[in-house]
Amino acid sequence: MDAKLYDVEGQEKGTAHLSDEVFNIKPNKNAIYYSLKAELANERRGTASTKGRAEVRGSGSKPWRQKGTGRARAGTKQSPIWVGGGVTFGPKPRDYSVRLPKKVKRLSVRSLLSLKMSENALKIVEDFTVESGKTKDFSSIAARLVDRDKRQRVLIIDRDPKELNRRAGQNVRWIRYYNADLLSTKELFYATQLILTESAVKLLNDKYS
C-alpha cells in the first residue's frame, strides 16, 4: 500500500510505500495486551519491602500476665495488631520481569502500526535534521504535521536519530523522538500521533515483513 509523504512544511510531496504485512494487518489485541503488560511489569523495580513480626524491634517478654488484668491476652509486642508490630503479608523485594516470545513482541508492534494507520494517526515525513538544534524549530515542524487535538503524545520515529533533533525535541512535553530499531509497545500504544521518517518506514518494512 502507498501513503502520502509530507515535507517539513506540512505539504504533500509524493507517496511512500508501506508493507501490507506491517501496516495493514488485522490488529491482534491479545499480542498488544500481553506485550504491554510485560513492558510495564519489566519497568517495576520490585524493591518494596516491609518487616514481619520476626524483624521488628521488641523484647521477647510477655507484655503482662495472662490472667487477672482485665485486658486481652498478649504474648508479644511484635504482634501485627499492635502499633509498631510487624506487617502481615506485606511486600518483599521480588522480580516482576516477564519474558515474552519474540514473535509476540513483533506481532504487537505490527498490530499497533496497522491500528494507527487505520485511525489516520500515522504520517510519513521526509528525512530531516534541525541544523539549528533549537527547540522552537523542531516543535514548529511537528506542529505543521500534527493536528492540534492530537498533540498530547506525539511519537517521531527516525531510523538513525540525529543528536541535533534529539536535543531540540527533548524539552517539548508532547513530543517523543525515538529510534525505529527500538520500538516499544508502550510508546506506540499511548501515542496520539505517529510521525515516521522515510528511512524509518524502509527499516520497518524490512524488519517486520
C-alpha positions in Angstrom: 0.0 0.0 0.0 1.0 3.6 -0.5 0.6 6.6 1.8 1.1 10.3 1.4 4.6 11.7 2.0 4.9 15.1 3.6 7.8 17.6 3.7 8.8 19.6 6.8 6.4 22.4 5.8 3.5 20.0 6.0 2.8 19.9 2.3 2.3 16.7 0.3 5.5 15.8 -1.5 4.6 12.4 -3.0 4.0 8.9 -1.8 5.8 6.3 0.3 5.4 2.5 0.1 4.2 0.7 3.2 4.3 -3.1 3.5 0.9 -4.6 4.0 2.4 -7.2 6.4 3.4 -4.3 8.7 0.9 -1.5 8.3 -2.2 -3.3 7.0 -2.9 -6.4 9.1 -5.8 -7.1 11.5 -4.6 -5.9 14.9 -4.1 -8.8 17.4 -5.5 -7.5 20.7 -4.0 -10.4 22.7 -0.5 -9.7 21.5 -0.9 -6.0 22.3 -2.2 -6.8 25.8 0.5 -9.3 26.8 3.3 -7.2 25.3 2.1 -4.0 27.1 1.6 -5.9 30.3 5.2 -7.4 30.1 6.8 -4.0 29.4 5.0 -2.3 32.3 6.0 -5.2 34.6 9.6 -5.0 33.5 9.7 -1.4 34.5 8.9 -2.3 38.1 11.9 -2.2 40.4 10.5 -4.6 42.9 12.2 -3.0 45.9 9.1 -2.5 48.1 9.8 -4.1 51.5 8.1 -4.4 54.9 9.1 -6.0 58.2 7.3 -9.1 59.5 6.8 -9.8 63.2 10.2 -11.6 63.4 12.0 -8.5 62.1 10.6 -5.5 64.1 12.2 -4.3 67.3 10.7 -5.5 70.6 11.5 -7.8 73.5 10.5 -11.4 73.7 8.9 -11.0 77.1 5.1 -11.2 77.7 3.7 -7.6 78.0 1.5 -8.6 81.0 0.4 -11.7 82.8 -2.1 -14.0 81.1 -5.0 -13.6 83.6 -6.3 -11.1 86.2 -5.7 -7.8 84.4 -9.0 -7.5 82.6 -7.1 -6.9 79.3 -6.9 -9.1 76.3 -4.3 -11.8 76.2 -1.0 -10.7 74.7 2.1 -12.7 74.2 4.4 -10.4 72.2 4.8 -6.7 71.3 5.7 -7.6 67.7 2.1 -8.8 67.0 0.7 -7.3 63.8 -2.3 -5.9 65.6 -0.1 -3.8 67.8 1.2 -0.3 66.8 4.8 -0.8 65.8 4.3 -4.5 65.2 5.1 -6.5 62.2 3.2 -6.3 58.9 1.1 -9.3 57.8 1.6 -10.4 54.2 3.5 -7.2 53.3 5.5 -6.8 50.1 9.1 -8.1 49.9 11.7 -7.5 47.2 10.9 -9.6 44.2 11.5 -9.8 40.4 8.5 -8.7 38.3 10.1 -9.2 35.0 8.3 -11.1 32.3 9.8 -12.8 29.2 7.7 -12.8 26.0 8.3 -14.8 22.8 9.9 -12.6 20.1 7.0 -13.4 17.7 4.5 -11.9 20.2 6.5 -8.7 20.5 6.9 -8.3 16.8 3.2 -9.0 16.3 2.2 -6.4 18.8 4.3 -3.7 17.0 2.8 -4.6 13.6 -0.7 -4.6 15.1 -0.2 -1.1 16.6 1.3 0.3 13.5 -1.7 -1.1 11.5 -4.1 0.2 14.1 -2.6 3.7 14.0 -2.7 3.6 10.2 -6.4 2.7 10.2 -7.2 5.5 12.6 -5.4 8.1 10.5 -2.9 8.7 13.3 0.2 8.0 11.3 2.0 10.3 8.9 5.2 10.0 6.9 7.6 12.8 6.5 10.8 13.2 4.6 14.1 12.8 6.5 15.1 16.0 8.2 17.6 17.5 10.6 17.2 20.6 12.6 20.5 22.2 11.9 20.0 24.9 14.4 19.3 22.4 17.2 16.7 24.8 18.6 13.5 23.6 20.3 11.5 26.2 18.5 12.4 25.0 15.1 11.8 21.3 15.9 8.4 21.9 17.5 7.3 24.1 14.6 8.0 21.2 12.2 6.0 18.8 14.4 3.2 21.4 14.8 2.8 21.6 11.0 2.4 17.8 10.7 0.1 17.2 13.7 -3.4 18.4 14.3 -3.8 20.5 17.5 -6.2 17.9 19.1 -3.5 15.2 18.8 -0.6 16.9 20.4 -0.9 15.1 23.7 1.8 12.5 23.0 3.4 12.6 19.5 5.9 10.0 18.6 8.5 10.9 16.0 10.3 7.8 14.7 13.6 8.0 12.9 16.0 5.4 11.6 19.2 6.9 12.8 18.1 9.5 15.5 20.1 12.7 15.0 21.7 14.3 18.0 20.5 17.7 17.0 17.0 16.5 16.6 17.1 14.7 19.9 18.4 17.8 21.7 15.9 20.1 20.1 12.9 17.9 20.9 13.7 16.9 24.5 12.2 20.0 26.0 8.8 19.7 24.2 6.4 17.9 26.5 4.2 16.5 23.8 7.0 15.2 21.6 9.0 12.0 21.9 11.8 11.2 19.5 12.6 7.5 19.0 14.8 5.1 17.2 12.8 2.9 14.7 15.0 -0.1 15.6 14.0 0.1 19.2 10.2 0.4 19.1 8.2 -0.1 22.3 4.7 -1.4 22.5 4.0 1.0 25.4 5.1 4.1 23.4 3.1 3.1 20.3 0.0 2.2 22.3 -0.1 5.5 24.2 0.9 7.8 21.3 -1.8 10.0 19.9 0.0 10.5 16.6 2.9 8.8 14.9 5.3 10.6 12.6 7.7 8.3 10.6 10.6 9.4 8.5 11.1 7.9 5.1 14.2 5.9 6.3 12.2 4.7 9.3 9.5 3.3 7.1 12.0 1.4 5.0 13.6 -0.1 8.1 10.2 -1.2 9.4 9.2 -2.7 6.1 12.4 -4.8 6.0 12.4 -5.7 9.7 8.8 -6.7 10.3 7.8 -8.0 6.9 
